[in-house]
Amino acid sequence: MVIDLNKDIESASQITSGFLNELLVKVTPLIGRGSVNKVFFAEAGNNKVVIRMSERGEALDEYEKEAWCIENAAARGVPVPSVLTVGRYESNAYIIQSHVAGDEGRVSQVPKQDIWRELGKYSRKIHSIEVAGFGLKLSDIIQGDARKSWLRYLEYNIGSLTEDDQLIKLNVLTKSQSKIIEAVFADLKGREFIFGLNHGDLSLKNTIVDEHGIVNLLDWGSAEGSIVPHHDLIQMLKMKMLENSPNNEEIQAFLDGYGIAQSEFEQMMPELERLLLLRAFDKLRWAIDWNSKELEGFISHARGAVKRCLPRN
């Protein structure tokens, strides 16, 4: 992401001035609040908003998806900032949202387990949002056939497990492991899953706890139509592998909030491990195809997922 801070501040000011119909707008960059977006706090008179911008070609579609997800989550009682408008200004797509005052979850005085318990409650509501399709884009979410798209996704990853698989060359797995994993993935074809909306990035950094102790859920850029509750659970397991956040106690708090008994979670675990491996492989293949600068991270995660999923000797 190329950043010309002065130019971006001017663009954010122009966008906000036009939307709020205010001449004088104070714009402050929120450094560290976006990895793929440029994020600013803007105020004019009594109006305070957050504006996120990006020059990426897909950004406008992503912001429209976020608006759809936030609207539907709010309708089910999930505390979220309001989306005020989505649009394009010169080379930037943008989304303007209401400003939520408070502390980010990582630095809030509210116990972390309490925040994760609230996220569990929210996730149950979010997962009840019906989706037509399967995938990351808004068009995937609101149209299509989720079951058929899921099976195509699964068949692609099964078909990629070949003798000359790039993942074997990268020492992610061996040829003998590839055969085992092929059978593991094939077994998933017969499973009956429920599809719904997933936030896709449940974490303390994506929360703001306001002065009343209410946990607000932010950043819906990773939201997608997928298996519920599995998709959000495997993302949490991934982050536990990489950063130990959430930790065991926080995961338990999430499950308590969601209403998943520990015994039920333990029964789900083999299936979650397989889905975690499937997603790790799919993301790694994407990173290879797009020559991602973060390829080593995808490789490391895929290797870890193999170790978790395959039977221990």
N, C-alpha and C positions, 0 to 999 in steps of 0.2 A: 504494500500500500504506500503510494507516494504521498508525502505530506508537505504542503507549503502552508505553514500555520497561518500566516497573515492573510493569504488568499482564502483559506478555509474559514477563518473567522469572519471575513468580509462576506463570503457567500452565506454563512449561517445567519449573519445579521440581516442581509437582504431578504432571505427566505422568511425569517421570523417577523421582520418589519411588515412584509407584505401580508402575512397571515394574520397578525395581530392588529394590523392597521395602526401601527405606532411608528413614529419617526425615530425615536431614540431607544435603541435596544442595546443592553449590555450583554456581551457574549463572553463566556469563560470556558476555555477548553477543559474537558474532564479527562486528564491524562491517565492512561491505564484502565479506562473503563470500556475499551473496545479493541479487540484484536483485528477485526476486519472492517470496522466502521470508525468514522471520526465522530466523536461524541462531544456535545457542547451543552452547557447550561445557559439559558437565555432568559433575561427578565426585562420587562418594559412596564413601568407603572406597577400595578399589583399583579400582573401576569408573570408567572414563572413556568417555563417549559423546558423540556429536554429535546434537543434535535440531534438526530443521527444521520450521517451522510456517507455516501460511498460512490466512487466512480466505477465500481465493478459493473459489468454489463447486466448481471443477474440481480443486482441489488433491488431494483424497483419491484420485481416479482417477489423477492424475499420480504420486503417491507409490506407488500399487500398480503402476503401469507400471515405475517405477524399480526396485522390488523384483524384478519379473520379469526385467528386463534384467540387473540385477546378479547374480542367481542364475544365469542362463544364461551370462553372461560368466565368472563365477568357475568354472563347470563346465568351461570351455575353457581355464582357466589364466591368465586376465587378473587381475592384482592389483587388487582393489577392496575397499572397506570392506564389512563384513557388515551386512546389514539385520537389525536385531533385532526390530523391530515397526513396524507401520503402523496408525494408528487416528484417532479423533476425540475431542477434549476440548473440550466447550462449543462455542465458535464456530470453533475451530481444528482443521484436519486436521494430522496430524503424522507424521513418520517418524523413527525413532531408529536410528542407525547406529553401528558401532564407531568409535572414535577412532583415526586413523592419525597417529602422531607423525612429524614431519619438516618439511621446507621446501616451500612452494609452488614449482612449477616456475619461475616468473618470478624468484624470488630464490635458488633453489638454486645451490650451487657446481658442480653437475654441468653440463657443457656443454649448451647448449640443443639443439644438433644431436643429442646422445646421447639426450635425452628424446624428441625427435621421431622418432628411429629406433625407440625402444621403442613409441611410439604407432603407428608403421607396423606393427610386429609384432602389437600388440594388435588393430588394426583388421582385419587379415586373419582373426584368430580370431573377432572380433565379427561380421564379415560372413558367416561360415559358419553363423551362427545362423539357422535357417529361419524365415520368417514366412509366415502364411497370407494376410494382406492387405497393404494399402498405406495408410499414414497415421501420424498422430502419437499417437492414443489406443491404449491397451492393447487395446481391442476391435477396433481396426483391425489391429493387429499379429497377434493370435492367431486371427482368424477372417476369412472373406471370400475373395475371389479377387483376388490382387495385380495380375494382368494387367488384369482388367476394371476395377478401381478406378483403376489408372494411366491407362487409356484414357479413363475418364470425366473424370478430372482434366485430361487433355490436351485433350479436346473442350471442356470448359468454358472453358479459356484461349484456344482457337482461336475459339470462338463469341463471346468477349468483344471480339475485334478488329473492331469495327464502325465505321461512319462517324462516329457520335457518341460514340465511346469516350472515357471520362473521362481516359484516359492521354494522348490527343491534346490535350485541353483543358489538361492539366497540363504540356504541352511535354516529355513523356517521349519521344514519338516523333511523326513526321509521318504523314499519311495514306499517302504512298507507302511509308514504312518499314513501316507496318502491313501492307501487302500482302506485302512481302518476308518479314516475320516470320511471317505466317500460313502461308506456304509452308514456312518453316523448321520451324515446329511440326508441320505436317502430315507432314513427312518423318519425324518421330520416331515416328509411328504404325506405321511398317513396321519399326522396329528391334526386335530381340529382346534384351531385357534380363534380367538375373538379379536377383532380389529377395532381400533379407536384412535383418538388423538393422543400423542405423547409429547411432553414438553421437550425432551431430548437432551436437556442440559441442567438437570436439577442439581443445584449447588448453592452453597452459602453466598458465593460472590454474585449470584443472580437473585438475591433477595435484599429488600430494604425493610427494616423494622422501624415503624413510625413511633411517634411519641406515646401512642396508646398501646404499644406492644403488638400491633397487627403486622404480620409478615406479608409483605407484598412481593409477588413473583414477577421477575423481569425477564427480558431477553428471550424471545421466542423464535430466534433465528434458526435453531436446530429442531424445531417442532416438526413432527412428521406423522403420517398415518402408518401405523404398524401394529404389531401384536401387543395387546394389553393383558396384564400389567408388565409383561416381560421386557419390552423394549427399554422402558425407563429403568427397570431393575438391572438389566445388563450394563447399561451406561454407568450406573452407580457402582457395580462390581468392577467395571473397568477403572474408574477413578480410584477405587480402593486399592486396586493393584498398582496403579501408577503413583498415587499421592497419599494413600491411606486416609483419604477424605472422600466420603464419610467413613468413619471407623466403625467397628462392630456395634458399639453402643448407639451410635447415630443411625445405623441401618436398622437396628431393633426399634428405635423410636419411630422411624419412618414406617416400618411394618405395623407398629401399634396404631399409628394415626390412620393408616390405610385400612386396617382391619384384617391383616393377614397374620394368622397364627404362626408361631415359630415352627410347629410341626408341618404346617402347609408349605412354608417357605423351604424347609428341608426337603420335602417331597418334590418341590419345583426345581431344586438346585441342579440335578443332572440335565434337565431340559435347558435351564438358563446357561449352563456351561457350554452346551452345544450351540446355542444361539449366539453366545458371546464369541465363540470360535468362528462361526459362520460370518458374523459381522466384521470380525478382525480381518479375516481373509478377504472379504469383499472390499473393505476400505483399503487394504494393502494393494490389491489389484488396481483400484482406482488411482492410488498414489503412484504406482509404477507407470500406468498409462499416461498420467499427467505430469510425470517427472517432478513430483512434489519435492520441495526443499526439505520437507519434514519426513522424508522417506524412512530414515533410520528409526524414527519414533514408531512408525507403523510396523516396521519389521520387528522391533523389540516387543511391541504389544502382541503381535501375532505369535511370536515364539512363546511368550508367556501364556497365551490362551491355549496353545497346544499342550503345554505342560499341565495346565489345569484340567483339560478335558480328557486327555487320553488316560487309560488305566495305568496306574503306577505299578512298576515291576518290583 
